[in-house]
Amino acid sequence: MKQSLYFLCWIFLIGCSEQASMEGDEFYQAGNFEHAIRSYTKYLELNPTNIKTLYNRGRAYEELELYELAFQDFLSVLEEDGKNLQANLSIGAYYYRKQDYENAKHYFDQAIKYHEDNAQAHFLRARAYHKVGKKKQAMKGYNQAIVLNGDFGDAYLYRGALKSYLKQNRSACEDYRKAKSLNVAKAEAAIKSFCN
């Protein structure tokens, strides 16, 4: 009898736990990040290594600009799955935000190592290279991002900016125009500045 009671309690706890995770997703989608965090935390009390929920809670922390807490969740994801694309990109973005471009590049490298066909990873690594003045590597990264995703507007914009710096004005303007056609907000300003 006791075993049946424990089993029923366990099923109830799992059901409640799953509900908390789904509620967290709903709160997140609605932009209610504080409630999302509470729901994810409740779920993680019973499932502390659930990668999806850890990552989602980290993203909710990011939305509230609680970057250190987000960083801890992303590290926890990598402890469970070192190849996790989103956690590697998010940790890279954390370091990029702190202007620690070498550490940012390391995590973008990790993302590419395990997911070489991911355009976002190539783009973000290119931006880190761009920031430290490694122009050839940055150009290669922007090019690869565009090869992998021909509609990657930001990659065109930033490649155009690098080309402008390298005095490749005609080609830069082609990139700015492509970025504008893909609805990148900053493209119009770049066209006005460099393509008159």
MDAnalysis code that builds the backbone (N, CA, C; Angstrom):
import MDAnalysis as mda
import numpy as np

u = mda.Universe.empty(588, n_residues=196, atom_resindex=np.repeat(np.arange(196), 3), trajectory=True)
u.add_TopologyAttr("name", ["N", "CA", "C"] * 196)
u.add_TopologyAttr("resid", np.arange(1, 197))
u.add_TopologyAttr("resname", ["MET", "LYS", "GLN", "SER", "LEU", "TYR", "PHE", "LEU", "CYS", "TRP", "ILE", "PHE", "LEU", "ILE", "GLY", "CYS", "SER", "GLU", "GLN", "ALA", "SER", "MET", "GLU", "GLY", "ASP", "GLU", "PHE", "TYR", "GLN", "ALA", "GLY", "ASN", "PHE", "GLU", "HIS", "ALA", "ILE", "ARG", "SER", "TYR", "THR", "LYS", "TYR", "LEU", "GLU", "LEU", "ASN", "PRO", "THR", "ASN", "ILE", "LYS", "THR", "LEU", "TYR", "ASN", "ARG", "GLY", "ARG", "ALA", "TYR", "GLU", "GLU", "LEU", "GLU", "LEU", "TYR", "GLU", "LEU", "ALA", "PHE", "GLN", "ASP", "PHE", "LEU", "SER", "VAL", "LEU", "GLU", "GLU", "ASP", "GLY", "LYS", "ASN", "LEU", "GLN", "ALA", "ASN", "LEU", "SER", "ILE", "GLY", "ALA", "TYR", "TYR", "TYR", "ARG", "LYS", "GLN", "ASP", "TYR", "GLU", "ASN", "ALA", "LYS", "HIS", "TYR", "PHE", "ASP", "GLN", "ALA", "ILE", "LYS", "TYR", "HIS", "GLU", "ASP", "ASN", "ALA", "GLN", "ALA", "HIS", "PHE", "LEU", "ARG", "ALA", "ARG", "ALA", "TYR", "HIS", "LYS", "VAL", "GLY", "LYS", "LYS", "LYS", "GLN", "ALA", "MET", "LYS", "GLY", "TYR", "ASN", "GLN", "ALA", "ILE", "VAL", "LEU", "ASN", "GLY", "ASP", "PHE", "GLY", "ASP", "ALA", "TYR", "LEU", "TYR", "ARG", "GLY", "ALA", "LEU", "LYS", "SER", "TYR", "LEU", "LYS", "GLN", "ASN", "ARG", "SER", "ALA", "CYS", "GLU", "ASP", "TYR", "ARG", "LYS", "ALA", "LYS", "SER", "LEU", "ASN", "VAL", "ALA", "LYS", "ALA", "GLU", "ALA", "ALA", "ILE", "LYS", "SER", "PHE", "CYS", "ASN"])
u.atoms.positions = np.array([
    [0.827, -1.205, 0.000],
    [0.000, 0.000, 0.000],
    [0.866, 1.261, 0.000],
    [1.937, 1.236, 0.849],
    [2.812, 2.396, 0.907],
    [3.460, 2.670, -0.434],
    [3.865, 1.580, -1.119],
    [4.513, 1.753, -2.419],
    [3.562, 2.406, -3.415],
    [2.294, 2.009, -3.396],
    [1.320, 2.614, -4.307],
    [1.140, 4.089, -3.995],
    [1.131, 4.408, -2.702],
    [0.969, 5.800, -2.299],
    [2.175, 6.629, -2.755],
    [3.384, 6.090, -2.559],
    [4.590, 6.792, -3.024],
    [4.572, 6.983, -4.537],
    [4.129, 5.933, -5.232],
    [4.062, 6.006, -6.691],
    [3.086, 7.095, -7.133],
    [1.907, 7.139, -6.489],
    [0.921, 8.168, -6.833],
    [1.453, 9.567, -6.530],
    [2.144, 9.718, -5.404],
    [2.740, 11.022, -5.069],
    [3.790, 11.407, -6.107],
    [4.595, 10.443, -6.511],
    [5.634, 10.701, -7.506],
    [5.001, 11.145, -8.835],
    [3.962, 10.439, -9.264],
    [3.262, 10.804, -10.506],
    [2.688, 12.210, -10.384],
    [2.107, 12.526, -9.235],
    [1.539, 13.854, -9.007],
    [2.635, 14.920, -9.094],
    [3.780, 14.664, -8.441],
    [4.883, 15.628, -8.468],
    [5.414, 15.832, -9.880],
    [5.541, 14.752, -10.629],
    [6.017, 14.871, -12.011],
    [5.019, 15.679, -12.830],
    [3.740, 15.394, -12.660],
    [2.711, 16.135, -13.385],
    [2.750, 17.616, -13.064],
    [2.886, 17.938, -11.779],
    [2.969, 19.343, -11.364],
    [4.231, 19.988, -11.911],
    [5.297, 19.217, -11.895],
    [6.567, 19.721, -12.394],
    [6.470, 20.039, -13.890],
    [5.931, 19.117, -14.663],
    [5.763, 19.354, -16.107],
    [4.891, 20.576, -16.352],
    [3.849, 20.731, -15.552],
    [2.969, 21.886, -15.671],
    [3.747, 23.179, -15.446],
    [4.661, 23.175, -14.462],
    [5.463, 24.373, -14.167],
    [6.344, 24.739, -15.358],
    [6.912, 23.738, -16.017],
    [7.755, 24.015, -17.182],
    [6.927, 24.600, -18.330],
    [5.758, 24.014, -18.579],
    [4.899, 24.529, -19.648],
    [4.407, 25.938, -19.322],
    [4.068, 26.174, -18.058],
    [3.653, 27.518, -17.654],
    [4.788, 28.516, -17.873],
    [5.997, 28.091, -17.553],
    [7.160, 28.947, -17.773],
    [7.278, 29.351, -19.229],
    [7.080, 28.395, -20.124],
    [7.138, 28.695, -21.560],
    [6.046, 29.684, -21.957],
    [4.860, 29.494, -21.397],
    [3.753, 30.412, -21.712],
    [4.037, 31.820, -21.197],
    [4.545, 31.905, -19.975],
    [4.900, 33.215, -19.426],
    [5.997, 33.872, -20.266],
    [6.963, 33.073, -20.665],
    [8.066, 33.615, -21.470],
    [7.526, 34.186, -22.790],
    [6.692, 33.404, -23.460],
    [6.124, 33.850, -24.740],
    [5.311, 35.129, -24.580],
    [4.677, 35.293, -23.420],
    [3.867, 36.483, -23.157],
    [4.718, 37.666, -22.688],
    [6.022, 37.445, -22.519],
    [6.896, 38.523, -22.075],
    [6.900, 38.736, -20.573],
    [6.321, 37.805, -19.833],
    [6.287, 37.901, -18.377],
    [7.449, 37.067, -17.824],
    [8.649, 37.639, -17.880],
    [9.867, 36.883, -17.606],
    [10.033, 36.532, -16.132],
    [9.544, 37.392, -15.237],
    [9.658, 37.085, -13.803],
    [8.837, 35.847, -13.446],
    [7.614, 35.775, -13.964],
    [6.793, 34.592, -13.713],
    [7.388, 33.367, -14.398],
    [7.955, 33.555, -15.572],
    [8.599, 32.441, -16.273],
    [9.730, 31.876, -15.418],
    [10.537, 32.756, -14.857],
    [11.654, 32.314, -14.017],
    [11.153, 31.530, -12.817],
    [10.093, 32.021, -12.187],
    [9.538, 31.300, -11.034],
    [9.057, 29.905, -11.438],
    [8.383, 29.828, -12.572],
    [7.882, 28.520, -13.028],
    [9.031, 27.584, -13.398],
    [10.022, 28.111, -14.102],
    [11.168, 27.271, -14.459],
    [11.908, 26.798, -13.204],
    [12.054, 27.686, -12.223],
    [12.755, 27.321, -10.996],
    [12.002, 26.221, -10.258],
    [10.693, 26.325, -10.236],
    [9.864, 25.294, -9.605],
    [10.076, 23.951, -10.302],
    [10.102, 23.965, -11.610],
    [10.331, 22.734, -12.373],
    [11.722, 22.166, -12.082],
    [12.708, 23.044, -12.010],
    [14.091, 22.602, -11.807],
    [14.346, 22.051, -10.412],
    [13.465, 22.355, -9.465],
    [13.610, 21.768, -8.125],
    [13.549, 20.248, -8.188],
    [12.726, 19.711, -9.079],
    [12.617, 18.254, -9.236],
    [13.442, 17.720, -10.404],
    [13.809, 18.599, -11.318],
    [14.548, 18.198, -12.522],
    [15.741, 19.140, -12.725],
    [16.721, 19.130, -11.828],
    [17.766, 20.155, -11.833],
    [18.699, 20.124, -13.042],
    [18.670, 19.046, -13.802],
    [19.570, 18.958, -14.953],
    [18.830, 19.011, -16.286],
    [17.583, 19.448, -16.267],
    [16.822, 19.514, -17.513],
    [17.362, 20.653, -18.378],
    [17.982, 20.289, -19.486],
    [18.692, 21.248, -20.329],
    [17.759, 22.314, -20.879],
    [16.627, 21.905, -21.399],
    [15.702, 22.862, -22.018],
    [15.256, 23.924, -21.003],
    [14.887, 23.479, -19.805],
    [14.386, 24.412, -18.804],
    [15.501, 25.308, -18.275],
    [16.690, 24.742, -18.066],
    [17.832, 25.567, -17.640],
    [18.109, 26.659, -18.670],
    [18.113, 26.256, -19.928],
    [18.399, 27.244, -20.977],
    [17.300, 28.312, -21.030],
    [16.054, 27.874, -20.978],
    [14.949, 28.837, -21.051],
    [14.955, 29.803, -19.874],
    [15.301, 29.292, -18.684],
    [15.384, 30.198, -17.538],
    [16.522, 31.201, -17.752],
    [17.637, 30.715, -18.301],
    [18.740, 31.623, -18.617],
    [18.323, 32.719, -19.582],
    [17.545, 32.356, -20.583],
    [17.064, 33.356, -21.549],
    [16.131, 34.360, -20.862],
    [15.305, 33.867, -19.947],
    [14.413, 34.779, -19.211],
    [15.239, 35.745, -18.359],
    [16.282, 35.235, -17.714],
    [17.179, 36.127, -16.964],
    [17.798, 37.174, -17.899],
    [18.218, 36.744, -19.083],
    [18.790, 37.693, -20.046],
    [17.807, 38.802, -20.384],
    [16.565, 38.427, -20.595],
    [15.550, 39.431, -20.949],
    [15.406, 40.481, -19.853],
    [15.671, 40.087, -18.610],
    [15.602, 41.020, -17.481],
    [16.968, 41.659, -17.190],
    [17.920, 41.411, -18.082],
    [19.293, 41.922, -17.961],
    [19.983, 41.437, -16.694],
    [19.621, 40.251, -16.249],
    [20.284, 39.587, -15.121],
    [21.312, 38.622, -15.710],
    [22.345, 39.201, -16.297],
    [23.272, 38.443, -17.130],
    [24.088, 37.420, -16.345],
    [24.437, 37.723, -15.114],
    [25.240, 36.775, -14.335],
    [24.426, 35.513, -14.024],
    [23.147, 35.683, -13.701],
    [22.296, 34.523, -13.444],
    [22.075, 33.719, -14.724],
    [21.900, 34.418, -15.831],
    [21.754, 33.735, -17.122],
    [23.009, 32.927, -17.422],
    [24.159, 33.548, -17.218],
    [25.441, 32.899, -17.469],
    [25.555, 31.597, -16.676],
    [25.147, 31.612, -15.409],
    [25.219, 30.410, -14.574],
    [24.334, 29.291, -15.135],
    [23.148, 29.658, -15.618],
    [22.271, 28.640, -16.215],
    [22.877, 28.081, -17.495],
    [23.464, 28.942, -18.315],
    [24.072, 28.463, -19.563],
    [25.257, 27.546, -19.271],
    [26.045, 27.882, -18.236],
    [27.144, 26.993, -17.831],
    [26.600, 25.644, -17.372],
    [25.481, 25.664, -16.654],
    [24.871, 24.407, -16.201],
    [24.438, 23.554, -17.385],
    [23.934, 24.195, -18.420],
    [23.567, 23.452, -19.636],
    [24.803, 22.777, -20.215],
    [25.913, 23.527, -20.310],
    [27.128, 22.952, -20.891],
    [27.704, 21.836, -20.026],
    [27.473, 21.882, -18.712],
    [27.903, 20.773, -17.853],
    [27.172, 19.493, -18.222],
    [25.935, 19.624, -18.645],
    [25.136, 18.458, -19.051],
    [25.390, 18.070, -20.503],
    [25.632, 19.063, -21.342],
    [25.810, 18.825, -22.784],
    [26.781, 19.865, -23.338],
    [28.051, 19.528, -23.362],
    [29.081, 20.462, -23.811],
    [28.958, 20.870, -25.256],
    [28.176, 20.122, -26.037],
    [28.004, 20.427, -27.456],
    [26.780, 21.298, -27.727],
    [26.087, 21.694, -26.698],
    [24.827, 22.421, -26.871],
    [25.045, 23.736, -27.607],
    [24.425, 23.852, -28.756],
    [24.597, 25.023, -29.621],
    [24.163, 26.302, -28.926],
    [22.946, 26.335, -28.422],
    [22.400, 27.569, -27.869],
    [23.174, 28.043, -26.642],
    [23.597, 27.115, -25.790],
    [24.356, 27.515, -24.602],
    [25.723, 28.070, -24.993],
    [26.390, 27.433, -25.954],
    [27.677, 27.964, -26.413],
    [27.518, 29.358, -27.014],
    [26.484, 29.551, -27.825],
    [26.253, 30.874, -28.412],
    [25.918, 31.906, -27.336],
    [25.121, 31.506, -26.371],
    [24.718, 32.445, -25.322],
    [25.884, 32.832, -24.425],
    [26.753, 31.881, -24.108],
    [27.929, 32.219, -23.303],
    [28.872, 33.094, -24.118],
    [29.020, 32.780, -25.403],
    [29.815, 33.651, -26.271],
    [29.266, 35.065, -26.292],
    [27.946, 35.189, -26.376],
    [27.314, 36.518, -26.375],
    [27.524, 37.230, -25.042],
    [27.518, 36.463, -23.952],
    [27.788, 37.030, -22.626],
    [29.169, 37.674, -22.613],
    [30.173, 36.946, -23.081],
    [31.528, 37.500, -23.103],
    [31.656, 38.649, -24.101],
    [30.958, 38.550, -25.225],
    [30.981, 39.631, -26.215],
    [30.438, 40.915, -25.592],
    [29.348, 40.788, -24.861],
    [28.726, 41.938, -24.194],
    [29.714, 42.581, -23.210],
    [30.574, 41.752, -22.589],
    [31.565, 42.241, -21.637],
    [32.851, 42.709, -22.338],
    [32.838, 42.693, -23.662],
    [33.987, 43.070, -24.494],
    [35.193, 42.165, -24.267],
    [34.935, 40.938, -23.875],
    [35.966, 39.909, -23.746],
    [35.880, 39.048, -25.005],
    [36.442, 39.572, -26.082],
    [36.251, 38.970, -27.401],
    [36.974, 37.636, -27.559],
    [38.059, 37.431, -26.852],
    [38.762, 36.147, -26.940],
    [37.921, 35.024, -26.344],
    [37.346, 35.248, -25.158],
    [36.463, 34.230, -24.587],
    [35.206, 34.069, -25.431],
    [34.687, 35.165, -25.953],
    [33.519, 35.070, -26.838],
    [33.846, 34.178, -28.024],
    [34.985, 34.430, -28.645],
    [35.387, 33.648, -29.812],
    [35.525, 32.171, -29.459],
    [36.061, 31.887, -28.273],
    [36.211, 30.488, -27.856],
    [34.863, 29.754, -27.886],
    [33.842, 30.370, -27.320],
    [32.535, 29.700, -27.273],
    [31.878, 29.650, -28.652],
    [32.113, 30.661, -29.472],
    [31.600, 30.590, -30.847],
    [32.339, 29.493, -31.616],
    [33.642, 29.350, -31.347],
    [34.407, 28.251, -31.953],
    [33.815, 26.902, -31.553],
    [33.465, 26.773, -30.275],
    [32.869, 25.519, -29.797],
    [31.550, 25.242, -30.525],
    [30.751, 26.273, -30.688],
    [29.470, 26.096, -31.399],
    [29.725, 25.614, -32.821],
    [30.711, 26.213, -33.484],
    [31.021, 25.829, -34.871],
    [31.619, 24.425, -34.922],
    [32.432, 24.089, -33.940],
    [33.060, 22.762, -33.899],
    [32.003, 21.663, -33.968],
    [30.911, 21.839, -33.246],
    [29.872, 20.813, -33.179],
    [28.701, 21.072, -34.117],
    [28.612, 22.287, -34.642],
    [27.479, 22.656, -35.505],
    [28.011, 23.549, -36.629],
    [28.865, 22.990, -37.460],
    [29.567, 23.813, -38.451],
    [28.651, 24.428, -39.500],
    [27.440, 23.943, -39.596],
    [26.508, 24.492, -40.584],
    [25.591, 25.562, -39.996],
    [25.950, 26.091, -38.821],
    [25.111, 27.102, -38.183],
    [25.584, 28.507, -38.569],
    [24.786, 29.205, -39.331],
    [25.149, 30.539, -39.828],
    [25.329, 31.536, -38.695],
    [24.491, 31.459, -37.669],
    [24.571, 32.400, -36.553],
    [25.921, 32.294, -35.846],
    [26.414, 31.073, -35.659],
    [27.707, 30.876, -34.996],
    [28.837, 31.512, -35.808],
    [28.812, 31.318, -37.112],
    [29.844, 31.927, -37.970],
    [29.764, 33.452, -37.924],
    [28.550, 33.968, -37.940],
    [28.356, 35.412, -37.888],
    [28.878, 36.006, -36.576],
    [28.517, 35.373, -35.461],
    [28.940, 35.900, -34.171],
    [30.462, 35.814, -33.997],
    [31.048, 34.728, -34.472],
    [32.507, 34.639, -34.393],
    [33.149, 35.703, -35.271],
    [32.567, 35.958, -36.433],
    [33.085, 37.015, -37.311],
    [33.033, 38.368, -36.614],
    [31.971, 38.635, -35.894],
    [31.877, 39.913, -35.177],
    [32.953, 40.031, -34.110],
    [33.252, 38.927, -33.416],
    [34.323, 38.955, -32.415],
    [35.668, 39.216, -33.094],
    [35.913, 38.552, -34.214],
    [37.146, 38.817, -34.974],
    [37.195, 40.277, -35.425],
    [36.075, 40.775, -35.894],
    [35.968, 42.151, -36.371],
    [36.365, 43.119, -35.252],
    [35.867, 42.862, -34.046],
    [36.135, 43.751, -32.908],
    [37.613, 43.803, -32.532],
    [38.327, 42.695, -32.741],
    [39.749, 42.689, -32.381],
    [40.649, 42.996, -33.577],
    [40.038, 43.397, -34.695],
    [40.814, 43.850, -35.848],
    [41.358, 42.745, -36.735],
    [40.851, 41.537, -36.581],
    [41.280, 40.436, -37.454],
    [40.352, 40.405, -38.668],
    [40.699, 41.259, -39.620],
    [39.806, 41.531, -40.749],
    [39.598, 40.314, -41.661],
    [40.668, 39.593, -41.960],
    [40.529, 38.431, -42.859],
    [39.620, 37.372, -42.252],
    [39.839, 37.073, -40.969],
    [39.005, 36.072, -40.306],
    [37.553, 36.545, -40.209],
    [37.367, 37.842, -39.957],
    [36.010, 38.387, -39.889],
    [35.316, 38.254, -41.239],
    [36.016, 38.620, -42.301],
    [35.428, 38.528, -43.637],
    [35.068, 37.081, -43.969],
    [35.963, 36.179, -43.644],
    [35.697, 34.753, -43.896],
    [34.438, 34.306, -43.149],
    [34.295, 34.746, -41.898],
    [33.124, 34.369, -41.108],
    [31.826, 34.942, -41.661],
    [31.844, 36.223, -42.046],
    [30.643, 36.819, -42.643],
    [30.279, 36.090, -43.941],
    [31.308, 35.805, -44.748],
    [31.050, 35.092, -46.006],
    [30.419, 33.730, -45.741],
    [30.961, 33.012, -44.752],
    [30.429, 31.679, -44.454],
    [29.000, 31.760, -43.934],
    [28.712, 32.744, -43.108],
    [27.338, 32.908, -42.614],
    [26.376, 33.124, -43.779],
    [26.805, 33.920, -44.764],
    [25.944, 34.203, -45.922],
    [25.810, 32.980, -46.816],
    [26.887, 32.201, -46.956],
    [26.795, 30.958, -47.734],
    [25.772, 30.026, -47.097],
    [25.800, 29.939, -45.782],
    [24.886, 29.037, -45.074],
    [23.454, 29.557, -45.029],
    [23.308, 30.884, -45.058],
    [21.973, 31.484, -45.023],
    [21.987, 32.747, -45.877],
    [21.553, 32.631, -47.104],
    [21.564, 33.748, -48.047],
    [20.646, 34.896, -47.668],
    [19.794, 34.704, -46.676],
    [18.886, 35.761, -46.222],
    [19.292, 36.321, -44.858],
    [20.546, 36.194, -44.524],
    [21.051, 36.644, -43.221],
    [21.409, 38.129, -43.329],
    [20.420, 38.978, -43.105],
    [20.564, 40.413, -43.309],
    [21.684, 41.046, -42.507],
    [21.806, 40.686, -41.237],
    [22.853, 41.280, -40.404],
    [24.244, 40.917, -40.906],
    [24.398, 39.722, -41.451],
    [25.708, 39.328, -41.995],
    [26.077, 40.226, -43.180],
    [25.099, 40.555, -44.014],
    [25.365, 41.488, -45.124],
    [25.738, 42.865, -44.592],
    [25.006, 43.323, -43.586],
    [25.272, 44.651, -43.031],
    [26.690, 44.749, -42.474],
    [27.069, 43.786, -41.656],
    [28.388, 43.848, -41.025],
    [29.505, 43.557, -42.018],
    [29.244, 42.700, -42.986],
    [30.245, 42.503, -44.038],
    [30.416, 43.790, -44.821],
    [29.305, 44.483, -45.067],
    [29.380, 45.780, -45.736],
    [30.196, 46.776, -44.935],
    [30.017, 46.787, -43.618],
    [30.790, 47.701, -42.772],
    [32.280, 47.386, -42.853],
    [32.618, 46.111, -42.868],
    [34.022, 45.735, -42.994],
    [34.572, 46.141, -44.358],
    [33.769, 45.953, -45.389],
    [34.200, 46.359, -46.734],
    [34.374, 47.877, -46.815],
    [33.498, 48.629, -46.160],
    [33.660, 50.086, -46.131],
    [34.986, 50.451, -45.488],
    [35.301, 49.798, -44.381],
    [36.572, 50.050, -43.703],
    [37.757, 49.728, -44.618],
    [37.602, 48.687, -45.429],
    [38.671, 48.275, -46.352],
    [38.643, 49.054, -47.663],
    [37.782, 50.082, -47.743],
    [37.645, 50.942, -48.929],
    [37.126, 50.186, -50.155],
    [36.369, 49.151, -49.925],
    [35.725, 48.404, -51.013],
    [34.289, 48.912, -51.134],
    [34.172, 50.191, -51.480],
    [32.892, 50.897, -51.370],
    [31.785, 50.323, -52.243],
    [32.097, 50.000, -53.469],
    [31.052, 49.496, -54.364],
    [30.459, 48.189, -53.822],
    [31.333, 47.274, -53.432],
    [30.890, 45.993, -52.892],
    [30.171, 46.181, -51.549],
    [30.665, 47.128, -50.738],
    [30.015, 47.424, -49.460],
    [28.581, 47.879, -49.687],
    [28.394, 48.749, -50.661],
    [27.047, 49.262, -50.931],
    [26.113, 48.162, -51.414],
    [26.645, 47.215, -52.163],
    [25.823, 46.063, -52.567],
    [25.344, 45.309, -51.330],
    [26.243, 45.137, -50.367],
    [25.850, 44.447, -49.129],
    [24.825, 45.258, -48.346],
    [25.025, 46.569, -48.257],
    [24.057, 47.403, -47.526],
    [22.681, 47.337, -48.176],
    [22.666, 47.363, -49.500],
    [21.371, 47.293, -50.206],
    [20.695, 45.938, -49.994],
    [21.505, 44.884, -49.999],
    [20.945, 43.553, -49.736],
    [20.386, 43.510, -48.311],
    [21.138, 44.066, -47.366],
    [20.653, 44.098, -45.975],
    [19.343, 44.873, -45.884],
    [19.260, 45.992, -46.596],
    [18.022, 46.780, -46.584],
    [16.865, 45.970, -47.157],
    [17.121, 45.236, -48.247],
    [16.058, 44.424, -48.854],
    [15.590, 43.320, -47.906],
    [16.447, 42.980, -46.930],
    [16.087, 41.974, -45.925],
    [15.594, 42.614, -44.626],
    [15.253, 43.902, -44.722],
    [14.626, 44.647, -43.617],
    [15.521, 44.833, -42.390],
    [16.817, 44.997, -42.612],
    [17.721, 45.292, -41.506],
    [17.644, 46.792, -41.239],
    [17.295, 47.157, -40.022],
    [16.995, 48.552, -39.685],
    [18.153, 49.504, -39.958],
    [19.376, 49.118, -39.651],
    [20.516, 50.022, -39.775],
    [21.034, 50.151, -41.206],
    [20.504, 49.384, -42.109],
    [21.021, 49.388, -43.482],
    [20.789, 50.731, -44.175],
    [19.647, 51.342, -43.963],
    [19.342, 52.619, -44.613],
    [20.351, 53.689, -44.209],
    [20.692, 53.750, -42.945],
    [21.680, 54.729, -42.470],
    [23.040, 54.479, -43.112],
    [23.416, 53.198, -43.257],
    [24.697, 52.870, -43.891],
    [24.707, 53.297, -45.353],
    [23.599, 53.100, -46.024],
    [23.500, 53.513, -47.430],
    [23.656, 55.015, -47.546],
    [22.981, 55.754, -46.664],
    [23.089, 57.227, -46.686],
    [24.505, 57.681, -46.393],
    [25.194, 56.984, -45.502],
    [26.556, 57.396, -45.123],
    [27.595, 57.032, -46.170],
    [27.452, 55.898, -46.817],
    [28.528, 55.385, -47.663],
    [28.215, 55.256, -49.144],
    [26.974, 55.415, -49.518],
    [26.604, 55.056, -50.905],
    [25.996, 56.242, -51.688],
    [26.351, 57.445, -51.380],
    [25.825, 58.608, -52.121],
    [26.712, 58.984, -53.274],
])
